Amino acid sequence: MKAFLKTWACLAAVALVCLPLRAQVADWRGDLRPIGAADWNAQRARHLLERAGFGGTPAEVARLAAMTPQEAVRSLIGGGTPDVLAAFDESGVHDAGLEPFPASRPAATDLAKKTGEALGVKVKPDGNRRLQPVADRFFYWLRASRLETQRMSYWWANRMLVSPYPLQEKMTLFWHGHFATSEDKVRDYRKLLKQNMLLRRMGMGSFRDLMIAVAQDPAMLAYLDAGVNVRGSPNENFAREIMEMFTMGVGNYSEQDIREAARAFTGWNFRDLDFVVNPGKHDEGVKQVLGQTGNLDGVQLIDIILAQPVTAEYLAEKLYRFFVLDDMPPALKKQLGAQLRASGYQIAPLLQTLFLSRDFYSAQAVATRIKPPVELVISTYRKLGLRQVPGVPDFNDLTESMGQKLFYPPTVAGWPNGASWITPGLLLVRGNFVYDVVFPDVGFVPPDRHPGASFRDIVAVGDKLARGMDVASATRAEQKDGSAISNQMADRDEDFNTRLASYHGWRSAIEKVKPIARTTAPLDLLDLVRADGATDAPSAVDALIRRFVSVTIDAPVRARFAGFLTAELGTADLVRADTYAEEALRETLHLILSLPEYQLD
């Protein structure tokens, strides 16, 4: 548990008692009327930045607080927001020969046996393991796409960190969980990148346009098996998910509706990165869905779904639960659903209503939402004033250990929210994240340069070959629970060696995929607290709490934190301790950010 257990013991000794932040106002719960200028202050500006973005520094909060509520919300929602940040810097690991990428290694080698070529690689005319280059090529792309996806996560995380339009990235994150697709199945970072840019570009516009674009998006088509949804044998995956997860919710359609809707989407597929309709595979027959009858195609089916009042209510509820509260009163659901439907499913006006509403700033809403892992990490970095996501600790490993890895949602349902983010074990992981930022691991091994524990046997292949072993000996499966014989038989083929192919694939991918920059966070907490007016231990603690924590911590508890910092410094005077204060300030910050209350926004 690293040093977290030590700090947790300190935390227990300090005996902290934290009080949730609560404004002394009339009950605003469920009130969609706009907040007035007289009620606008820094506390509410901070809340807006937390929920509609990824938090902010005291300077960013002050800038928003100086506006009217309407101005502040408009500045976040924007209008035709330009994309001023750099495009993803691709490594150039893909080429046309990889398309169409086979569904499996057996499919690749069987194709090569049948035609003499697969994945742009010809079968060797003679010699040992004639299909080895084809198997190598298959595993190369699996590994290269995975590594490039890890780089893409860093690119997106940096956008969240520095974007002047954080709501645009927050909405992209929302839609990524709503229209969930994963690299594990799509197996093509380019498709995920294209989808990510689509969600960013269209995420605050028309939901109808977005829904159609996603339905025709190669990543979604690959993820939900469009290739096998054909006339005469429709696959129901996409039709079911579009109703159950994307638009209507469980219980608002019949199984017959699903079967008929699947027929409307037959023939929809992709070719590389392009949407295509295969006329010969599309069912031109009459379908009956949700009471509507006709020779329906996918777009017409989407329009029928959007005409259902429950669709607008379902979407309004999902947005409300993401930005405001998990518990949504039924009357509010109907009211917001009606607004969304009346606007033609325009997302930005609904967000404006939410962010200006008294309900959004009610005592029940403020500092009661558990931050999802990605938001926790990015908001911490923003409040530290960082301009680049550190490479140490690794962003992907961090968020995955907390339960949320970008481009790898666990199911088509996306990620769960609320209390599911917190268990005793996950709380320790979150505390260790803070420790790893303020005290970076000097023994860090970059995961994008090493396949990791799950591929330990494959890494060992290279070591054995380097020591002069023959291929058969170097790739022999290790004895594990009596599985060695079956593993060895699975890997053995006179035309290729699967373990050797996996090793070659990793080696080629690591050669070609650009490395992630492994910088640590350039922290100077002494400068940070001085900039916020701190001159001694108590005011330094106040500055750190004010910057990072969304709940009110009472005076006795602050005094205990100040006592901890004073003891570590040997003095309460920051000026006297300025040549050595940094380490103690980092320990104090770790202590503060290890509080359960830090998980709330």
C-alpha positions as CSV (number, residue, x, y, z in Angstrom):
1,M,0.0,0.0,0.0
2,K,3.1,2.2,-0.3
3,A,3.1,5.1,2.2
4,F,-0.6,5.4,2.2
5,L,-1.1,3.2,5.2
6,K,1.4,5.4,7.1
7,T,-0.6,8.5,6.2
8,W,-3.9,6.8,7.0
9,A,-2.5,6.1,10.5
10,C,-1.7,9.8,10.7
11,L,-5.1,10.6,9.5
12,A,-6.7,8.5,12.2
13,A,-4.5,10.2,14.8
14,V,-5.6,13.6,13.7
15,A,-9.2,12.5,14.2
16,L,-10.7,14.5,11.4
17,V,-14.3,15.5,11.2
18,C,-15.4,17.1,7.9
19,L,-18.7,18.8,7.3
20,P,-20.4,18.9,3.9
21,L,-20.7,22.3,2.3
22,R,-24.2,23.6,2.7
23,A,-25.5,27.0,1.8
24,Q,-28.0,28.6,4.2
25,V,-30.7,29.2,1.6
26,A,-34.3,28.1,1.0
27,D,-34.7,24.6,-0.3
28,W,-33.9,24.8,-4.0
29,R,-34.3,21.0,-4.7
30,G,-36.2,20.4,-7.9
31,D,-36.5,24.1,-8.8
32,L,-35.5,24.8,-12.4
33,R,-35.8,28.6,-12.1
34,P,-32.5,30.3,-12.9
35,I,-30.3,31.3,-10.0
36,G,-30.2,35.1,-9.5
37,A,-27.2,37.3,-9.7
38,A,-27.5,38.1,-5.9
39,D,-27.0,34.4,-5.2
40,W,-24.0,34.0,-7.4
41,N,-20.6,33.7,-5.7
42,A,-17.2,32.0,-5.8
43,Q,-18.6,28.9,-4.1
44,R,-21.2,28.4,-6.8
45,A,-18.7,29.2,-9.6
46,R,-16.5,26.5,-8.2
47,H,-19.4,24.0,-8.2
48,L,-20.1,24.9,-11.8
49,L,-16.5,24.4,-12.8
50,E,-16.4,21.0,-11.1
51,R,-19.6,19.6,-12.7
52,A,-19.4,21.3,-16.1
53,G,-15.7,20.7,-16.4
54,F,-12.9,19.3,-14.4
55,G,-12.5,21.8,-11.6
56,G,-10.3,24.8,-11.6
57,T,-7.6,26.9,-9.8
58,P,-8.6,29.7,-7.5
59,A,-7.9,32.1,-10.4
60,E,-10.2,30.3,-12.7
61,V,-12.9,30.2,-10.0
62,A,-12.5,34.0,-9.4
63,R,-12.8,34.7,-13.2
64,L,-16.1,32.8,-13.4
65,A,-17.4,34.4,-10.1
66,A,-16.8,37.9,-11.5
67,M,-19.4,37.1,-14.3
68,T,-23.1,36.9,-14.0
69,P,-24.5,33.3,-13.8
70,Q,-25.7,33.5,-17.4
71,E,-22.3,34.8,-18.6
72,A,-20.5,32.0,-16.7
73,V,-22.7,29.3,-18.2
74,R,-22.5,30.7,-21.7
75,S,-18.7,30.8,-21.4
76,L,-18.6,27.1,-20.7
77,I,-21.3,26.0,-23.2
78,G,-19.8,28.2,-26.0
79,G,-21.3,28.4,-29.4
80,G,-19.6,26.8,-32.4
81,T,-16.6,26.2,-30.1
82,P,-13.5,26.0,-32.2
83,D,-11.0,23.1,-31.7
84,V,-7.9,25.0,-30.8
85,L,-5.9,22.0,-29.5
86,A,-3.5,19.8,-31.3
87,A,-4.7,16.8,-33.3
88,F,-3.6,13.4,-32.2
89,D,0.0,12.7,-33.3
90,E,-0.4,9.3,-34.9
91,S,2.6,6.9,-35.0
92,G,1.8,5.7,-38.6
93,V,1.5,2.1,-37.6
94,H,-1.4,1.2,-40.0
95,D,-1.3,0.5,-43.7
96,A,-3.8,-0.6,-46.3
97,G,-2.6,-4.2,-46.3
98,L,-4.1,-4.8,-42.9
99,E,-7.6,-4.3,-44.2
100,P,-10.0,-6.0,-43.9
101,F,-8.5,-7.2,-40.6
102,P,-9.4,-10.8,-39.9
103,A,-11.6,-11.6,-36.9
104,S,-9.0,-14.0,-35.4
105,R,-5.6,-15.5,-35.9
106,P,-7.0,-18.7,-37.3
107,A,-9.0,-16.6,-39.8
108,A,-5.8,-14.9,-40.9
109,T,-3.7,-18.1,-41.3
110,D,-6.6,-20.0,-42.9
111,L,-7.0,-17.2,-45.5
112,A,-3.3,-17.3,-46.1
113,K,-3.4,-21.1,-46.7
114,K,-6.3,-20.7,-49.0
115,T,-5.1,-17.7,-51.1
116,G,-1.4,-17.6,-50.5
117,E,-1.6,-14.2,-48.9
118,A,-3.2,-12.4,-45.9
119,L,-2.8,-9.0,-44.2
120,G,-0.7,-7.8,-47.1
121,V,1.9,-10.6,-46.5
122,K,2.6,-13.4,-48.9
123,V,3.1,-17.0,-47.7
124,K,6.8,-18.1,-47.9
125,P,7.3,-20.3,-50.9
126,D,9.5,-22.8,-48.8
127,G,11.4,-23.2,-45.6
128,N,10.4,-23.4,-41.9
129,R,7.1,-22.0,-40.6
130,R,5.8,-20.8,-44.0
131,L,2.9,-18.9,-42.4
132,Q,5.0,-17.3,-39.7
133,P,5.1,-13.8,-41.3
134,V,1.2,-13.8,-41.5
135,A,0.8,-14.8,-37.9
136,D,3.4,-12.2,-36.9
137,R,1.5,-9.5,-38.8
138,F,-1.8,-10.4,-37.1
139,F,-0.3,-10.0,-33.6
140,Y,1.6,-6.9,-34.6
141,W,-1.6,-5.0,-35.3
142,L,-3.3,-6.2,-32.1
143,R,-0.3,-4.9,-30.1
144,A,0.2,-1.7,-32.1
145,S,-3.4,-0.7,-31.9
146,R,-3.5,-1.3,-28.2
147,L,-0.3,0.8,-27.6
148,E,-1.6,3.6,-29.9
149,T,-4.9,3.6,-27.9
150,Q,-2.8,4.1,-24.8
151,R,-1.2,7.1,-26.4
152,M,-4.6,8.3,-27.5
153,S,-5.8,8.2,-23.9
154,Y,-3.0,10.6,-22.9
155,W,-3.9,12.9,-25.8
156,W,-7.5,13.1,-24.6
157,A,-6.5,13.4,-21.0
158,N,-4.3,16.4,-21.9
159,R,-7.2,18.0,-23.7
160,M,-9.3,17.6,-20.6
161,L,-6.5,19.2,-18.6
162,V,-5.8,22.3,-20.7
163,S,-8.8,22.9,-22.9
164,P,-10.3,26.4,-22.7
165,Y,-13.7,24.6,-23.3
166,P,-13.7,21.9,-20.6
167,L,-17.5,21.2,-21.0
168,Q,-16.8,20.1,-24.5
169,E,-14.4,17.4,-23.2
170,K,-16.8,16.6,-20.3
171,M,-19.6,16.0,-22.8
172,T,-17.2,13.8,-24.9
173,L,-16.6,11.8,-21.8
174,F,-20.3,11.5,-21.1
175,W,-21.1,10.3,-24.6
176,H,-18.1,7.9,-24.5
177,G,-19.9,6.2,-21.5
178,H,-23.3,6.4,-23.2
179,F,-22.2,5.1,-26.6
180,A,-19.7,2.7,-25.1
181,T,-17.2,1.0,-27.5
182,S,-14.0,-0.7,-26.5
183,E,-10.6,-1.3,-28.1
184,D,-10.8,-4.9,-26.8
185,K,-13.4,-5.6,-29.5
186,V,-13.0,-2.9,-32.0
187,R,-9.2,-3.5,-32.2
188,D,-8.5,-0.4,-34.3
189,Y,-7.4,2.8,-32.6
190,R,-8.3,4.7,-35.7
191,K,-12.0,3.9,-35.4
192,L,-12.0,4.9,-31.8
193,L,-10.2,8.1,-32.6
194,K,-12.8,8.9,-35.3
195,Q,-15.6,8.2,-32.9
196,N,-14.0,10.4,-30.2
197,M,-13.8,13.3,-32.6
198,L,-17.4,12.8,-33.7
199,L,-18.6,12.9,-30.1
200,R,-16.6,16.0,-29.4
201,R,-17.8,17.8,-32.6
202,M,-21.5,16.9,-32.2
203,G,-21.9,16.3,-28.5
204,M,-23.8,19.6,-27.7
205,G,-25.8,19.8,-30.8
206,S,-28.7,17.8,-32.1
207,F,-29.1,14.4,-30.5
208,R,-30.9,13.1,-33.6
209,D,-27.9,14.0,-35.8
210,L,-25.5,12.5,-33.2
211,M,-27.5,9.3,-32.9
212,I,-27.5,8.8,-36.7
213,A,-23.8,9.5,-36.9
214,V,-23.0,7.0,-34.1
215,A,-25.3,4.4,-35.7
216,Q,-23.2,4.8,-38.9
217,D,-19.8,5.0,-37.1
218,P,-17.3,2.2,-37.9
219,A,-16.4,1.8,-34.2
220,M,-20.0,1.2,-33.2
221,L,-20.7,-1.0,-36.2
222,A,-17.7,-3.1,-35.3
223,Y,-18.5,-3.2,-31.6
224,L,-22.1,-4.3,-32.1
225,D,-21.6,-6.8,-34.9
226,A,-23.0,-5.0,-37.9
227,G,-21.1,-7.4,-40.3
228,V,-23.4,-10.3,-39.4
229,N,-26.7,-8.3,-39.4
230,V,-28.0,-9.3,-42.9
231,R,-31.2,-10.0,-44.6
232,G,-32.7,-13.3,-43.7
233,S,-30.5,-13.6,-40.6
234,P,-30.7,-10.3,-38.6
235,N,-28.5,-9.8,-35.6
236,E,-30.3,-8.1,-32.8
237,N,-27.3,-6.6,-30.9
238,F,-27.4,-3.0,-32.2
239,A,-31.2,-2.8,-32.4
240,R,-31.5,-3.9,-28.8
241,E,-28.8,-1.6,-27.5
242,I,-30.1,1.4,-29.4
243,M,-33.5,1.0,-27.6
244,E,-32.3,-0.3,-24.2
245,M,-29.1,1.7,-23.7
246,F,-29.0,4.7,-26.1
247,T,-32.6,6.0,-26.3
248,M,-35.5,4.5,-24.4
249,G,-34.5,2.3,-21.5
250,V,-35.7,-1.1,-20.5
251,G,-39.5,-1.8,-20.5
252,N,-40.4,0.7,-23.2
253,Y,-40.4,-1.7,-26.2
254,S,-41.2,-5.3,-27.0
255,E,-39.1,-8.2,-28.2
256,Q,-41.0,-8.0,-31.5
257,D,-39.9,-4.3,-31.8
258,I,-36.3,-5.5,-31.4
259,R,-36.6,-8.1,-34.0
260,E,-38.2,-5.7,-36.5
261,A,-35.8,-2.9,-35.8
262,A,-32.9,-5.3,-36.4
263,R,-34.2,-5.8,-40.0
264,A,-34.2,-2.0,-40.5
265,F,-30.4,-2.0,-39.8
266,T,-29.5,-4.9,-42.0
267,G,-26.8,-4.2,-44.6
268,W,-25.3,-1.3,-42.6
269,N,-21.6,-2.0,-42.3
270,F,-18.2,-0.3,-42.7
271,R,-15.3,-0.6,-45.0
272,D,-12.1,0.4,-43.2
273,L,-13.1,3.8,-41.8
274,D,-16.1,4.4,-44.0
275,F,-19.8,3.7,-43.5
276,V,-21.3,1.6,-46.3
277,V,-24.7,0.1,-47.0
278,N,-24.7,-3.3,-48.8
279,P,-28.0,-3.2,-50.7
280,G,-28.0,-7.0,-51.3
281,K,-27.9,-7.6,-47.5
282,H,-30.6,-5.0,-46.6
283,D,-34.1,-6.2,-45.9
284,E,-36.5,-4.3,-48.1
285,G,-39.5,-5.8,-46.6
286,V,-42.2,-4.1,-44.5
287,K,-41.4,-3.8,-40.8
288,Q,-43.6,-2.8,-37.8
289,V,-41.8,-1.1,-34.9
290,L,-43.4,0.8,-32.0
291,G,-46.7,1.0,-33.8
292,Q,-45.3,2.3,-37.1
293,T,-45.3,0.2,-40.3
294,G,-43.4,0.6,-43.6
295,N,-40.2,-0.4,-45.5
296,L,-38.1,1.2,-42.8
297,D,-34.4,1.8,-42.9
298,G,-32.1,2.7,-39.9
299,V,-32.6,6.5,-40.1
300,Q,-36.4,6.1,-40.2
301,L,-36.2,3.7,-37.3
302,I,-34.3,6.3,-35.3
303,D,-36.9,9.0,-36.0
304,I,-39.6,6.7,-34.8
305,I,-37.7,6.1,-31.6
306,L,-37.2,9.9,-31.1
307,A,-40.9,10.5,-31.5
308,Q,-41.6,8.5,-28.3
309,P,-41.9,10.9,-25.3
310,V,-40.1,8.3,-23.1
311,T,-37.0,8.8,-25.3
312,A,-36.6,12.4,-24.4
313,E,-37.2,11.6,-20.7
314,Y,-34.7,8.8,-20.7
315,L,-32.0,11.0,-22.2
316,A,-32.8,14.0,-19.9
317,E,-32.6,11.7,-16.9
318,K,-29.2,10.4,-17.9
319,L,-27.8,13.9,-18.4
320,Y,-29.3,15.0,-15.1
321,R,-27.8,12.1,-13.2
322,F,-24.4,12.7,-14.7
323,F,-24.3,16.5,-14.0
324,V,-26.6,17.1,-11.1
325,L,-27.9,14.2,-8.9
326,D,-28.5,10.5,-9.0
327,D,-32.0,10.9,-7.6
328,M,-34.3,12.6,-10.1
329,P,-37.9,13.5,-9.1
330,P,-40.4,12.1,-11.6
331,A,-41.9,15.6,-12.2
332,L,-38.5,17.0,-13.1
333,K,-37.9,14.1,-15.5
334,K,-41.1,14.9,-17.4
335,Q,-40.4,18.6,-17.4
336,L,-36.9,18.3,-18.7
337,G,-37.9,15.6,-21.2
338,A,-40.6,17.8,-22.6
339,Q,-38.1,20.7,-23.0
340,L,-35.7,18.4,-24.8
341,R,-38.3,17.1,-27.1
342,A,-39.7,20.6,-27.8
343,S,-36.3,21.8,-28.8
344,G,-35.8,19.1,-31.4
345,Y,-33.4,17.2,-29.1
346,Q,-30.9,20.1,-28.9
347,I,-28.5,19.3,-26.0
348,A,-27.0,22.7,-25.3
349,P,-30.3,24.4,-24.2
350,L,-30.9,21.6,-21.8
351,L,-27.5,21.9,-20.3
352,Q,-28.0,25.7,-19.9
353,T,-31.3,25.0,-18.1
354,L,-29.5,22.6,-15.7
355,F,-26.4,24.7,-15.0
356,L,-28.5,27.9,-14.3
357,S,-31.2,26.1,-12.2
358,R,-31.5,26.5,-8.5
359,D,-31.7,22.8,-8.3
360,F,-28.1,22.5,-9.6
361,Y,-26.9,24.7,-6.7
362,S,-29.2,23.1,-4.1
363,A,-27.8,21.8,-0.8
364,Q,-28.6,18.3,-1.9
365,A,-26.5,18.7,-5.1
366,V,-23.4,20.6,-4.0
367,A,-20.4,18.4,-3.0
368,T,-22.4,15.2,-3.0
369,R,-21.3,13.5,-6.2
370,I,-18.4,11.0,-6.1
371,K,-15.9,11.9,-8.7
372,P,-15.3,9.1,-11.3
373,P,-11.7,8.1,-11.7
374,V,-10.8,10.1,-14.8
375,E,-12.4,13.2,-13.4
376,L,-10.6,12.7,-10.0
377,V,-7.2,12.5,-11.7
378,I,-7.7,15.4,-14.2
379,S,-9.3,17.7,-11.6
380,T,-6.3,17.1,-9.3
381,Y,-3.9,17.9,-12.0
382,R,-5.8,21.0,-13.0
383,K,-5.8,22.3,-9.4
384,L,-2.1,21.6,-9.2
385,G,-1.7,24.0,-12.1
386,L,-0.2,21.3,-14.4
387,R,-0.2,21.9,-18.2
388,Q,0.6,18.3,-19.1
389,V,-0.6,15.0,-17.8
390,P,2.4,13.3,-16.1
391,G,3.8,10.1,-17.6
392,V,4.7,9.0,-14.0
393,P,2.5,7.6,-12.6
394,D,0.9,6.1,-15.7
395,F,-2.5,7.7,-16.5
396,N,-3.9,4.5,-18.0
397,D,-2.8,2.3,-15.1
398,L,-4.0,4.8,-12.6
399,T,-7.6,5.1,-13.9
400,E,-7.8,1.4,-14.7
401,S,-6.9,0.5,-11.1
402,M,-9.8,2.8,-10.0
403,G,-12.2,1.2,-12.4
404,Q,-12.3,3.6,-15.5
405,K,-9.9,3.3,-18.4
406,L,-10.6,5.5,-21.4
407,F,-11.5,3.5,-24.6
408,Y,-12.1,0.4,-22.5
409,P,-15.6,0.6,-21.0
410,P,-16.5,-2.7,-19.4
411,T,-19.7,-3.3,-21.3
412,V,-22.0,-1.6,-23.8
413,A,-23.7,0.0,-20.7
414,G,-20.5,2.0,-20.1
415,W,-19.3,2.6,-16.5
416,P,-21.5,2.6,-13.4
417,N,-21.6,5.8,-11.3
418,G,-22.2,7.0,-7.8
419,A,-21.3,4.8,-4.9
420,S,-20.0,2.0,-7.1
421,W,-16.8,4.1,-7.6
422,I,-16.0,3.7,-3.9
423,T,-15.1,0.6,-1.9
424,P,-12.6,0.4,1.0
425,G,-10.0,-1.0,-1.5
426,L,-10.7,1.6,-4.1
427,L,-10.4,4.4,-1.5
428,L,-6.9,3.1,-0.8
429,V,-6.1,3.1,-4.5
430,R,-7.3,6.7,-4.7
431,G,-5.1,7.7,-1.8
432,N,-2.1,6.0,-3.4
433,F,-2.8,7.9,-6.6
434,V,-2.1,11.1,-4.7
435,Y,1.0,9.7,-3.2
436,D,2.3,8.6,-6.6
437,V,1.8,12.2,-7.9
438,V,3.6,14.0,-5.1
439,F,6.2,11.3,-4.5
440,P,6.9,9.7,-8.0
441,D,8.1,6.1,-8.1
442,V,11.8,6.1,-8.8
443,G,11.6,2.5,-10.0
444,F,8.9,3.2,-12.5
445,V,8.8,0.9,-15.6
446,P,6.9,2.4,-18.6
447,P,4.0,0.0,-19.4
448,D,4.0,1.1,-23.1
449,R,7.6,-0.2,-23.5
450,H,6.9,-3.5,-21.7
451,P,4.0,-5.9,-22.3
452,G,3.4,-6.4,-18.6
453,A,2.7,-9.3,-16.3
454,S,-0.1,-10.9,-18.4
455,F,2.5,-11.4,-21.2
456,R,5.4,-12.5,-19.0
457,D,5.7,-15.8,-20.9
458,I,5.9,-13.9,-24.2
459,V,8.6,-11.6,-22.9
460,A,10.6,-14.6,-21.8
461,V,10.6,-15.9,-25.4
462,G,12.9,-13.1,-26.4
463,D,15.2,-13.7,-23.5
464,K,15.4,-17.4,-24.3
465,L,16.1,-16.8,-28.0
466,A,18.8,-14.3,-27.0
467,R,20.5,-17.0,-25.0
468,G,20.6,-19.3,-28.1
469,M,17.7,-21.5,-27.5
470,D,15.9,-23.0,-30.6
471,V,12.4,-21.7,-31.3
472,A,10.7,-24.9,-30.1
473,S,12.4,-24.8,-26.7
474,A,12.1,-21.0,-26.3
475,T,8.3,-21.0,-27.0
476,R,7.5,-24.1,-24.9
477,A,4.5,-23.4,-22.6
478,E,5.3,-23.5,-18.9
479,Q,3.6,-26.0,-16.7
480,K,0.6,-24.3,-15.0
481,D,-2.1,-26.4,-13.3
482,G,-1.6,-29.2,-15.8
483,S,-2.3,-27.0,-18.8
484,A,1.2,-27.2,-20.4
485,I,0.2,-30.0,-22.8
486,S,-2.9,-28.3,-24.0
487,N,-1.2,-25.0,-24.3
488,Q,1.7,-26.5,-26.3
489,M,-0.7,-28.2,-28.7
490,A,-2.6,-24.9,-29.2
491,D,0.7,-23.2,-30.0
492,R,2.1,-25.9,-32.3
493,D,1.5,-25.8,-36.1
494,E,4.0,-26.9,-38.7
495,D,3.4,-23.7,-40.6
496,F,3.8,-21.2,-37.7
497,N,4.4,-20.8,-34.0
498,T,1.8,-18.7,-32.1
499,R,4.0,-17.7,-29.2
500,L,6.8,-16.7,-31.5
501,A,4.2,-14.6,-33.5
502,S,3.1,-12.9,-30.3
503,Y,6.7,-12.0,-29.4
504,H,7.4,-10.7,-32.9
505,G,4.2,-8.7,-32.8
506,W,5.1,-7.0,-29.5
507,R,8.6,-6.3,-30.7
508,S,7.5,-4.7,-34.0
509,A,4.7,-2.7,-32.2
510,I,7.1,-1.3,-29.7
511,E,9.6,-0.4,-32.4
512,K,6.9,1.6,-34.4
513,V,4.6,3.1,-31.8
514,K,5.9,6.4,-30.4
515,P,6.7,6.3,-26.7
516,I,4.6,8.2,-24.1
517,A,6.6,11.1,-22.6
518,R,7.4,9.9,-19.0
519,T,7.7,13.2,-17.2
520,T,6.8,13.6,-13.6
521,A,4.6,16.4,-12.3
522,P,6.7,19.6,-11.9
523,L,5.3,20.5,-8.5
524,D,6.3,23.5,-6.4
525,L,3.7,23.6,-3.6
526,L,5.5,26.3,-1.8
527,D,5.0,28.7,-4.7
528,L,1.4,27.4,-5.0
529,V,0.5,28.3,-1.4
530,R,2.4,31.6,-1.5
531,A,0.5,32.6,-4.6
532,D,-2.7,32.0,-2.6
533,G,-1.4,34.3,0.2
534,A,0.0,31.8,2.6
535,T,2.8,32.9,5.0
536,D,2.6,30.3,7.7
537,A,1.4,26.7,8.3
538,P,-2.2,27.5,9.1
539,S,-2.7,29.7,6.1
540,A,-0.8,27.1,3.9
541,V,-3.3,24.5,5.0
542,D,-6.2,26.9,4.3
543,A,-4.8,27.5,0.9
544,L,-4.5,23.8,0.1
545,I,-8.0,23.0,1.4
546,R,-9.5,26.0,-0.5
547,R,-7.9,24.9,-3.7
548,F,-8.6,21.2,-3.6
549,V,-11.6,20.3,-1.3
550,S,-15.2,20.9,-2.1
551,V,-16.5,20.4,1.4
552,T,-16.1,22.7,4.5
553,I,-13.6,21.5,7.0
554,D,-14.2,23.0,10.4
555,A,-11.6,25.1,12.3
556,P,-10.4,22.5,14.8
557,V,-9.7,20.0,12.0
558,R,-7.8,22.7,10.1
559,A,-5.8,23.4,13.2
560,R,-4.8,19.7,13.4
561,F,-3.6,19.8,9.8
562,A,-1.7,22.9,10.6
563,G,-0.2,21.2,13.6
564,F,0.9,18.3,11.4
565,L,2.6,20.7,8.9
566,T,4.2,22.7,11.7
567,A,5.6,19.6,13.3
568,E,7.1,18.5,10.0
569,L,8.6,21.9,9.3
570,G,9.8,22.4,12.9
571,T,8.2,25.9,12.7
572,A,4.9,27.5,11.6
573,D,6.8,30.2,9.6
574,L,7.0,29.4,5.9
575,V,9.6,32.1,5.3
576,R,11.9,30.5,7.9
577,A,11.3,27.0,6.3
578,D,11.4,28.1,2.7
579,T,14.5,26.2,1.8
580,Y,13.1,22.8,2.9
581,A,9.3,23.2,3.1
582,E,8.4,21.4,-0.1
583,E,8.6,17.8,1.3
584,A,6.4,18.7,4.3
585,L,3.9,20.5,2.1
586,R,3.7,17.4,-0.1
587,E,3.1,15.1,2.9
588,T,0.4,17.5,4.1
589,L,-1.3,17.6,0.7
590,H,-1.3,13.8,0.5
591,L,-2.9,13.8,4.0
592,I,-5.6,16.2,2.9
593,L,-6.3,14.5,-0.5
594,S,-6.5,11.1,1.2
595,L,-9.7,12.2,2.9
596,P,-12.9,10.4,1.8
597,E,-14.4,13.9,1.4
598,Y,-11.9,14.7,-1.4
599,Q,-13.8,12.2,-3.5
600,L,-16.8,14.5,-3.7
601,D,-17.5,17.4,-6.0
